[in-house]
């Protein structure tokens, strides 16, 4: 169920193209700070409620990162693994055309699950403007998300969080849920800091080895075999058990609603960093807070992608992007955790207070 309040959503658009069988959604949550920013998700299960929750998270993410964007998100109902590349192109083109009335004045798209720089090129070409989206190929002036901005930012947040939780990152064990763009780069950057990667999951299962996993071998295995479970040196577990492995730090990097209330007591990590969007409800985060487990919220930790989008939007370079992502996420994670420690509140509560104040300061239609 979509929650309506003083912040939005401002617009909910459902689109359908019967000729190509395209069904999708766009939620423009809030535009007080600028055009709504958010990615295009393509999954067979995406629905309006999921998109609305993600759009609201983008409102807070952009506000906390101090970007001139509001929050939005969109979704196309399709199974990327079951359709042909040509069919995928047809769906993207039809989706772009259906949003012509609001792009880019009210909504600026970006990559998300199962969309990447080629889909962004197609989206922009269909609408005839590079301002339609970010995450485009470099040849179009883009800073592709495939460079790893989100995963890099997640590791910056993890570094700040580890210090706050009293964890020595250079000797810490880390588990990562998901091995797509975010998970792969999180694995790369966290191991470069000396952390021991002990578990990684994908849709086919978990590979666990308490002695550590090689990032390079994981990448090669994923590329050649299609799954990290073919790594060959470790224990294979069901995908959902990534939350139960013994590790100091758990980084989520894939599916929403990963950790439920029933799962809380099985989590052994001392620090959870939400590299994915909405991996748990606030109720679950509060339970972890009461157990003394630090959770860095999604819109704090995984803002690297939208910060990269902003740098691209203003015509910046990849070098500027890396610097901006590190500075903003380091600053805002430290700010949130400082407030949380001072007030003895869950980090999300403090992060929301900061973000809401920034939106309300610019919001003409919101109640104060």
C-alpha positions in Angstrom: 0.0 0.0 0.0 1.4 3.4 -1.0 1.6 5.8 1.9 0.5 9.4 1.2 1.7 12.2 3.5 2.9 15.8 3.4 6.0 14.9 1.3 4.2 13.0 -1.5 4.0 11.2 -3.7 3.3 14.1 -6.0 2.6 12.0 -9.0 1.9 8.3 -9.7 2.0 7.3 -13.4 1.1 3.8 -14.6 1.9 3.2 -18.3 1.0 0.5 -20.8 1.9 -0.1 -24.4 -0.3 -3.0 -25.7 1.7 -3.3 -29.0 4.9 -4.4 -27.2 3.4 -5.5 -24.0 5.1 -2.9 -21.8 3.7 -2.3 -18.3 5.4 0.0 -15.9 5.2 2.6 -13.2 6.7 6.0 -12.3 6.5 7.5 -8.9 7.5 11.1 -8.5 7.7 11.4 -4.8 8.9 15.0 -4.1 10.4 17.7 -6.3 11.0 20.4 -3.6 14.8 20.3 -4.1 14.7 19.7 -7.9 13.5 17.1 -10.5 12.9 13.7 -9.1 15.9 11.4 -9.5 15.8 7.6 -9.5 16.5 4.6 -11.5 14.5 2.3 -13.8 14.1 -1.1 -12.3 13.2 -4.1 -14.6 12.0 -7.2 -12.8 9.1 -9.6 -13.2 7.9 -8.8 -9.6 8.3 -5.0 -9.5 5.0 -3.3 -8.4 3.7 0.1 -7.5 4.3 -0.3 -3.7 7.9 -1.2 -4.2 8.5 1.7 -6.6 6.8 4.1 -4.2 9.0 3.0 -1.3 12.1 3.3 -3.4 11.0 6.8 -4.6 10.6 8.0 -1.0 14.0 6.6 -0.2 15.4 8.7 -3.1 13.8 11.8 -1.6 15.7 11.3 1.6 18.9 10.1 -0.2 19.1 13.2 -2.4 18.3 15.5 0.5 20.9 13.9 2.8 23.5 14.1 0.1 22.7 17.8 -0.4 21.9 17.4 -4.1 19.5 19.5 -6.2 17.2 16.6 -6.9 14.0 15.3 -5.5 13.0 11.6 -5.2 11.6 9.3 -7.9 11.7 5.8 -9.1 10.3 3.8 -12.0 9.8 0.1 -12.8 9.1 -2.0 -15.9 7.5 -5.4 -15.3 9.6 -7.8 -17.3 12.0 -10.8 -16.7 15.3 -9.7 -18.1 16.5 -13.3 -18.1 13.5 -14.6 -20.2 13.3 -11.9 -23.0 15.5 -11.3 -26.0 17.8 -8.3 -26.2 15.6 -6.9 -29.0 12.5 -7.3 -26.8 14.3 -5.4 -24.0 15.1 -2.6 -26.3 11.4 -2.4 -27.4 10.3 -2.2 -23.7 12.8 0.6 -22.9 11.8 2.6 -25.9 8.1 2.2 -25.2 8.7 3.2 -21.6 10.7 6.2 -22.5 8.1 7.4 -25.0 5.3 7.0 -22.4 7.1 9.4 -20.0 7.8 12.2 -22.5 5.4 14.6 -20.7 7.5 14.6 -17.5 11.1 13.9 -18.6 13.4 15.6 -17.8 11.5 18.5 -16.3 10.0 16.4 -13.4 11.9 13.1 -13.6 15.5 12.2 -14.5 16.1 8.5 -14.9 19.1 6.3 -14.1 20.1 2.6 -14.2 18.8 0.2 -11.6 18.2 -3.5 -11.4 18.7 -5.0 -14.9 19.2 -1.7 -16.6 22.6 -0.2 -17.4 24.4 2.3 -19.7 23.0 0.9 -22.9 19.5 1.1 -21.7 20.2 4.7 -20.6 21.5 5.5 -24.1 18.3 4.1 -25.6 16.2 6.0 -23.1 17.9 9.3 -23.9 17.9 8.8 -27.6 14.2 8.0 -27.6 13.4 11.2 -25.9 15.9 13.2 -27.8 17.8 14.7 -24.8 20.8 13.7 -22.8 19.2 15.3 -19.8 16.6 12.5 -19.7 18.9 10.3 -17.7 22.3 9.7 -16.2 24.5 6.6 -16.2 24.9 7.0 -19.9 27.9 5.7 -21.9 31.0 7.8 -21.7 30.7 8.6 -25.4 27.5 10.5 -24.5 29.2 12.4 -21.7 28.0 9.9 -19.1 29.6 8.5 -16.0 28.4 4.9 -16.1 27.3 3.3 -12.9 29.4 0.3 -14.1 32.4 2.3 -12.8 31.3 1.3 -9.3 30.3 4.5 -7.6 27.6 2.9 -5.5 29.8 0.1 -4.2 32.6 2.5 -3.6 30.3 4.7 -1.5 29.0 1.7 0.4 32.6 1.0 1.4 33.2 4.6 2.5 30.1 4.3 4.7 31.3 0.9 6.0 34.7 2.4 6.9 33.0 5.2 9.0 30.6 2.7 10.5 33.3 0.2 11.4 35.2 3.0 13.3 32.0 3.9 15.1 31.3 0.3 16.1 34.8 -0.3 17.3 35.7 -2.7 14.4 39.2 -2.8 13.0 38.3 -3.0 9.3 41.8 -4.3 8.3 41.1 -7.4 10.4 37.3 -7.6 10.0 35.4 -10.4 8.3 32.7 -9.3 5.8 29.7 -11.0 4.1 28.1 -9.5 1.0 24.6 -10.3 -0.1 24.4 -10.0 -3.9 27.2 -10.0 -6.5 25.8 -7.6 -9.1 27.3 -4.1 -9.7 27.0 -3.0 -6.1 28.2 -6.2 -4.5 31.1 -6.7 -6.8 32.5 -3.3 -6.3 31.9 -3.4 -2.6 33.9 -6.6 -2.5 36.7 -5.1 -4.5 37.0 -1.9 -2.4 36.5 -3.6 1.0 39.2 -6.2 0.3 41.6 -3.4 -0.8 41.2 -2.1 2.7 42.4 -5.3 4.1 39.1 -6.8 5.2 38.6 -10.6 4.9 35.7 -11.4 2.6 34.2 -14.7 4.0 30.8 -15.0 2.2 29.1 -13.8 -1.0 25.7 -14.7 -2.3 23.9 -14.5 -5.6 20.5 -15.9 -6.8 21.9 -19.5 -6.8 23.3 -19.6 -3.3 26.1 -18.5 -0.9 29.8 -19.4 -1.0 31.3 -19.3 2.5 34.9 -19.7 3.6 36.0 -18.5 7.0 39.6 -18.2 5.8 38.6 -15.8 3.1 37.6 -15.5 -0.6 39.6 -14.1 -3.4 37.9 -11.2 -5.1 39.6 -11.9 -8.4 38.6 -15.6 -8.3 35.0 -14.6 -7.5 34.9 -12.3 -10.4 36.3 -14.9 -12.8 34.0 -17.6 -11.4 30.9 -15.3 -11.8 31.9 -14.4 -15.4 32.7 -17.9 -16.5 30.3 -20.1 -14.5 27.5 -17.6 -13.9 27.4 -18.1 -10.2 29.7 -17.5 -7.2 28.7 -21.0 -5.9 31.0 -22.5 -8.5 34.0 -20.9 -6.6 35.1 -24.4 -5.6 36.8 -23.7 -2.2 34.2 -23.3 0.5 30.8 -24.3 1.8 27.7 -23.7 -0.4 24.6 -22.5 1.4 21.1 -21.4 0.3 20.9 -17.8 -0.8 18.9 -16.6 2.2 21.5 -17.9 4.7 23.9 -15.0 3.8 22.4 -13.2 6.7 23.3 -16.0 9.1 27.0 -16.6 8.4 29.6 -15.7 10.9 31.0 -12.3 9.9 31.7 -9.0 11.7 30.1 -6.9 8.9 27.1 -7.7 6.6 26.7 -5.6 3.5 23.4 -6.0 1.7 23.6 -5.3 -2.0 20.6 -6.9 -3.8 17.0 -7.6 -3.0 14.5 -5.6 -0.9 13.1 -7.0 2.3 16.0 -9.4 2.8 16.0 -9.4 6.6 12.6 -10.0 8.3 11.7 -9.8 12.0 12.1 -13.6 12.3 15.6 -13.4 10.9 17.0 -10.8 13.4 18.1 -13.2 16.1 20.1 -15.3 13.5 22.2 -12.4 12.4 25.8 -12.5 13.8 27.2 -9.3 12.3 28.0 -6.3 14.6 27.6 -3.9 11.7 25.0 -4.0 8.9 25.5 -1.6 5.9 22.5 -1.3 3.6 24.1 -1.2 0.1 20.7 -2.3 -1.3 17.5 -0.3 -1.1 14.9 -1.2 1.6 16.6 -4.5 2.7 14.6 -4.4 5.9 11.8 -2.4 7.5 12.4 0.3 10.2 10.8 -2.1 12.7 13.7 -4.6 12.0 16.3 -1.8 12.2 14.9 -0.9 15.6 15.2 -4.5 16.8 18.9 -4.4 15.7 19.4 -1.1 17.5 18.0 -2.6 20.7 20.5 -5.5 20.4 23.4 -3.1 20.0 23.9 -3.9 16.3 24.7 -0.8 14.2 22.7 -0.4 10.9 23.7 2.2 8.4 20.5 3.0 6.4 20.2 2.6 2.7 19.8 6.2 1.8 23.0 7.1 3.8 25.2 4.2 2.6 24.3 3.7 -1.0 24.1 7.3 -2.2 27.2 6.9 -4.4 25.1 6.2 -7.5 23.0 9.4 -7.2 26.0 11.5 -6.3 27.7 10.1 -9.4 24.6 11.0 -11.4 24.8 14.6 -10.1 28.4 14.9 -11.2 27.4 13.6 -14.6 24.4 16.0 -14.7 26.6 19.0 -14.2 29.1 17.9 -16.8 31.8 16.6 -14.3 34.4 14.0 -14.8 34.9 10.5 -13.3 37.8 11.9 -11.2 35.5 14.6 -9.8 32.9 11.8 -9.2 35.2 9.7 -7.0 36.2 12.7 -4.9 32.6 13.9 -4.5 31.2 10.5 -3.6 33.9 10.0 -0.9 33.5 13.5 0.6 29.7 13.5 0.7 29.2 9.9 2.1 32.0 10.2 4.6 30.6 13.5 5.9 27.0 12.5 6.0 27.6 9.0 7.5 29.7 10.6 10.3 27.0 13.2 10.9 24.2 10.7 11.1 26.2 8.3 13.4 27.3 11.2 15.6 23.6 12.3 16.1 22.5 8.7 16.7 25.2 8.2 19.4 24.4 11.5 21.0 20.6 10.9 21.1 20.7 7.1 21.6 18.5 6.6 18.6 18.6 4.3 15.5 20.7 5.9 12.7 17.6 6.0 10.4 15.7 8.2 12.8 18.5 10.8 12.9 19.1 10.5 9.1 15.4 11.1 8.5 15.3 14.2 10.8 18.2 15.7 8.9 16.7 14.9 5.4 13.2 16.1 6.3 14.5 19.4 7.6 16.3 20.0 4.3 13.2 19.1 2.2 10.8 21.2 4.3 13.1 24.2 4.0 12.4 24.2 0.3 8.9 22.6 0.2 6.1 25.0 -0.6 3.3 22.4 -0.4 4.5 20.4 2.6 3.2 21.0 6.1 5.7 22.3 8.6 
